[in-house]
Amino acid sequence: MLNLKVDIDKESGFCFGVVYAIDMAEEILEEQGYLYCLGDIVHNDEEVARLKAKGLRIIDHEALKNLRDEKVLIRAHGEAPETYRLAVENNIQLIDASCPVVLKLQNRIKNTHDADEPILIYGKHGHAEVIGLQGQTSGSALVFQDISELDGVELPKKFSLYSQTTKSTANFYKIKDELLARGYDVKANDTICRQVSNRDKDLPEFASKFNKIVFVSGKKSSNGKVLFEVCRKTNPNTFFISSVDEIDSSLFFPGESVGIAGATSTPMWLMEDVKHALEAL
């Protein structure tokens, strides 16, 4: 026995937007036994598998086009206007679990600009939230996930800058300052969720208390990648896993203290499973 001393970060786990979406899904699953969901309800394969076992049916936008007279859940990431139009055409009842923070951002992008005002969005290419945000501009917004992508791009002299809600606050302001330094007139809108950004401040303190950190997150989670790096910067002995099966016992030594942290898309039950597995080594 290694007799590891294991603690879970109490601030880790689902953000309120994910909790809201999952609660809504479970309520309907209990009532009717199945429910369609447009895309993975959360970027965590273990939680998706748990809900699939209860009757959740994950579909993509192509499948949505052929669906009629059903209920479909919109997850916390939000959707573009085209999805709502299609739902009306196909008599689909949308169960809208879009995160209020995302909805507020969508509204700002759609309704607080002139039609021809250039918009840049700092976000991950192909991410569900970013697709929804770009949809508010009929696809005209320029999306970039690293400022190097803007090198050599002819940008307008004046534009509005937005961010995906789960991006790093520090990186957003670095990008803003760099664009200002390049001579652009930038109207920067800090639209990062504070429940997410505050984790940047809390996690280093947690990570510093332990010999090792096990960071639990789905591989698809943008937030997970950001917060993993926050942990690793403070504690280089930070290891990323997505499931209990990925625990490598050779990384740990007798009597070590181990902290478990996770993304805003990581269920607490999964972190508890990891804790039990580490304690059993």
Residue pairs with C-beta under 8 A, 6 or more apart in sequence:
1 254
1 281
2 249
2 252
2 253
2 254
2 255
2 256
2 281
3 254
3 255
4 252
4 255
4 256
4 257
4 258
4 278
4 279
4 281
5 255
5 256
5 257
5 258
6 257
6 258
6 259
6 260
6 275
6 278
6 279
7 210
7 257
7 258
7 259
7 260
7 275
8 259
8 260
8 261
8 268
8 271
8 272
8 275
9 202
9 203
9 206
9 259
9 260
9 261
9 262
11 199
11 202
11 203
11 206
12 199
12 260
12 261
12 262
12 263
12 266
12 268
12 271
13 262
13 264
13 266
13 267
13 268
13 271
14 22
14 42
14 264
14 265
14 266
14 267
14 268
15 99
15 193
15 195
15 196
15 264
15 265
16 99
16 195
17 76
17 97
17 99
17 100
17 101
17 102
17 193
18 42
18 76
18 99
18 264
18 265
20 76
20 97
20 99
21 41
21 42
21 73
21 75
21 76
21 97
21 99
22 41
22 42
22 47
22 51
24 73
24 95
24 97
25 35
25 37
25 41
25 51
25 56
25 73
25 95
25 97
26 51
26 54
28 35
28 71
28 73
28 95
29 35
29 51
29 54
29 55
29 56
32 71
33 55
34 55
34 56
34 57
35 55
35 56
35 57
35 71
35 72
35 73
35 95
36 57
36 58
36 59
36 67
36 70
36 71
36 72
36 73
37 56
37 57
37 58
37 59
37 72
37 73
37 75
38 59
38 60
38 61
38 64
38 72
38 73
38 74
38 75
38 79
38 83
39 58
39 60
39 75
39 77
39 128
40 48
40 58
40 75
40 220
41 47
41 48
41 51
41 56
41 58
41 73
41 75
42 48
42 75
42 76
42 218
42 265
43 218
43 220
43 221
43 222
43 223
43 224
43 263
43 265
44 217
44 218
44 221
44 242
44 263
44 265
44 266
44 267
44 270
45 218
45 219
45 220
45 242
45 243
46 218
46 242
46 243
46 267
46 270
47 265
47 267
47 270
48 56
48 58
50 267
52 58
59 67
59 72
61 83
64 72
64 83
64 86
64 90
64 92
65 86
65 90
67 90
67 92
68 90
68 91
68 92
69 90
69 91
69 92
70 92
70 93
71 92
71 93
71 94
71 95
72 87
72 92
72 93
72 94
72 95
73 94
73 95
73 97
74 83
74 94
74 95
74 96
74 97
74 98
75 97
75 98
75 128
76 97
76 98
76 99
76 102
77 98
77 99
77 102
77 127
77 128
77 129
77 132
78 98
78 99
78 102
78 103
78 106
78 128
78 129
78 132
78 133
79 98
79 132
79 135
80 131
80 132
80 134
80 135
80 136
81 135
81 136
82 135
83 94
84 94
86 92
87 93
87 94
98 106
99 165
99 193
101 165
101 191
101 193
102 129
102 132
102 165
104 191
105 133
105 162
105 165
105 191
106 132
106 133
106 136
108 162
108 189
108 191
109 119
109 133
109 136
109 137
109 141
109 162
110 136
110 137
113 119
113 160
117 159
117 160
118 142
118 155
118 156
118 158
118 159
118 160
119 137
119 140
119 141
119 142
119 159
119 160
119 161
119 162
120 141
120 142
120 143
120 144
120 155
120 159
120 160
120 161
120 162
121 130
121 133
121 134
121 141
121 142
121 143
121 144
121 161
121 162
121 163
121 164
122 144
122 145
122 161
122 162
122 163
122 164
122 167
122 171
122 172
122 175
123 129
123 130
123 133
123 143
123 144
123 145
123 163
123 164
123 167
124 130
124 145
124 164
124 222
125 143
125 145
127 164
127 222
129 164
129 165
129 166
130 143
130 164
133 141
133 162
133 164
134 141
134 143
141 162
142 153
142 155
144 150
147 174
147 175
147 178
147 179
150 179
155 184
157 183
157 184
157 185
158 184
158 185
158 186
158 187
159 184
159 185
159 186
159 187
160 186
160 187
160 188
160 189
161 175
161 176
161 179
161 186
161 187
161 188
161 189
162 189
162 191
163 172
163 189
163 190
163 191
163 192
164 192
164 222
165 191
165 192
165 193
165 196
166 192
166 193
166 196
166 222
166 223
166 226
166 264
167 192
167 222
167 226
168 192
168 197
168 200
168 226
169 190
169 192
169 197
169 200
170 200
172 188
172 190
172 192
173 188
173 190
176 186
176 188
179 186
180 186
195 264
196 223
196 264
199 227
199 230
199 264
200 226
200 227
200 230
203 227
203 230
203 231
203 234
203 261
204 230
204 231
204 233
204 234
206 259
206 261
207 213
207 230
207 231
207 234
207 235
207 238
207 259
207 261
208 234
208 235
209 257
209 259
210 235
210 257
210 258
210 259
211 237
211 253
211 256
211 257
211 258
212 235
212 237
212 238
212 239
212 251
212 252
212 256
212 257
212 258
212 259
213 231
213 232
213 235
213 237
213 238
213 239
213 258
213 259
213 260
213 261
214 238
214 239
214 241
214 247
214 258
214 259
214 260
214 261
214 274
214 278
215 224
215 227
215 228
215 231
215 232
215 238
215 239
215 240
215 241
215 260
215 261
215 262
216 241
216 242
216 260
216 261
216 262
216 263
216 266
216 270
216 271
216 274
217 223
217 224
217 225
217 227
217 228
217 240
217 242
217 262
217 263
217 265
217 266
218 224
218 242
218 263
218 265
218 266
219 242
221 263
221 265
221 266
223 263
223 264
223 265
224 262
224 263
224 265
224 266
227 261
227 262
227 263
228 238
228 240
228 263
231 238
231 261
232 238
239 248
239 251
241 247
241 274
243 270
244 270
244 273
244 274
244 277
247 274
247 277
247 278
247 281
249 281
252 258
252 278
252 281
258 278
260 271
260 274
260 275
260 278
261 271
262 270
262 271
